Amino acid sequence: MQSTSIKSLLNNKPLQQEVTVNGWVRTFRSNRFIALNDGSTLNNVQCVVNFEDFEEGLLKQIHTGAALKVRGTLVESQGRGQEVEIIVGNIEVLGTADPETYPIQPKKHSLEFLREKAHLRVRTNTFSAIMRVRSALAFAIHQYFRNNGFFYFHAPIITGSDAEGAGEMFKVTTLDMKHPPLTEDGEVDHKADFFGKETNLTVSGQLEAEAYAMALGKVYTFGPTFRAENSNTTRHLAEFWMIEPEMAFYDLDANMDLAEDFIKEVIGYVLEHCQEDLAFLEKRLIEEEKAKPQAERSPMPLLEKLKFVTQNNFKRVTYTEAMDILKNSKPNKKKKFQFPITDWGMDLQSEHERYLVEKHFKCPVILFDYPAKIKAFYMRLNEDGKTVRAMDILFPGIGEIVGGSQREERLDVLKQKMEALEIDEKELWWYLDLRKFGTAAHSGFGLGFERLVLFATGMGNIRDVIPFPRTPQNAEF
């Protein structure tokens, strides 16, 4: 008999029918009640065992973590806590779990402990809920772009360029590290390497996506990116996923329109399709917040925070206007900001961004027209010569979640900016070609997928929203 997912079983409730389910044991109480979960839903199905119907040796193999195949009749539950249950007719133990060594026992575990068991932590309610929401967000992203005429573009993971100009990249090489070939000047001879030049793992697929947007019109990347930043904060990973759409013939206003519509759509999707998991995560967050000082608590409950994004128009404010607001704000005047607002041109911190969203405007905010000196070389220079057509989207509780810009399409201006930043034209000759052959206004933005999952689930550490986090001194699993 073909097995049924537990989610389908609990949704459809085929009472008095024989059903077959597979799953892992969450608990086995009184040698009678098995709570079985197969990952399709947060909820378990209760399987009721008549002790006399089974050999004692079989029942002794059933412990938390064991994999079972259960066949029986679905009936209305006689107990509290569930609407239906399975009266078990047959049990097959597919895989045992030693109760002395199986680490995911039915009790509260710390997130730190579970990170050390990342291969098993998804069997807990918290992490199964997070990963179902993550999966739904990924689907919603692809669906949105497909419905809006975008083509999915696979950017290279190995690259010879540094799109961000940060220089914090992982090197890719086949050279013998103990005895690398050297040039006459005593430097490592990268011409002898596999690609004949120095290469790295990509920090962004944007530059390559621009090339394809200038032929296909609208493209997007959604893939892994890497940054060798020695940071152990709750917001940084060495390996993460990026969503980066690029659109030909889009100016900054059109870019902001698309970004707002996109983010509302994908968050709206999980609000509609992940209600059970979001309700569980909200309840978990409320319990976690009770132990925190008032100042460190989330500005609003999880579901309210998500609806805050989908139900509000995003306020658009220039960087200069935002600086005036922040400079004259009570927290700044009373020196409550950790980073006081001083001169025009400084980079805004998360506390400033959150003040604008949560306290001043009380809605999501898009800041635009940033100082050129704090933004990347590829962003279009404004007529004032001081600012660029950049934009960041700011959310409650997290600050910046999206960063984008109108790209510099003028060859002469782009070359001047690259020269000022000492970026070698020979390394990006093909990128300059895009400005020589059929150049046009074009724009795009980047969204760190894990930042989005962090926001959607209410988790506090980015290591808890990716299956196997990669951080400094940690590449386990």
Secondary structure, DSSP 8 states (H G I E B T S, - for coil): -----HHHHHHH--TTSEEEEEEEEEEEETTTEEEEE-SSSS--EEEE--GGGS-HHHHTT--TT-EEEEEEEEEE-SSSS-SEEEEEEEEEEEE---TTT----SS---HHHHHTTTTTGGGSHHHHHHHHHHHHHHHHHHHHHHHTT-EE----SEES--SSS-----EE--S-SSS--B-TTSSB-GGGSTTSS-EEE-S-SHHHHHHHHHHHSEEEEEEEEE------STT--SEEEEEEEEEET--HHHHHHHHHHHHHHHHHHHHHH-HHHHHHHHHHHHHHHTTS-GGGS-SS-HHHHHHHHHSS--EEEEHHHHHHHHHTSHHHHTT-SSS---STT----HHHHHIIIIIII-S-EEEEEEEGGGS-TTB-B-TTSSEEEEEEEEETTTEEEEEEEEB---HHHHHHHHHHTT--TTTTHHHHHHHHSS---EEEEEEEHHHHHHHHHT-S-GGGSSSS--BTTB---
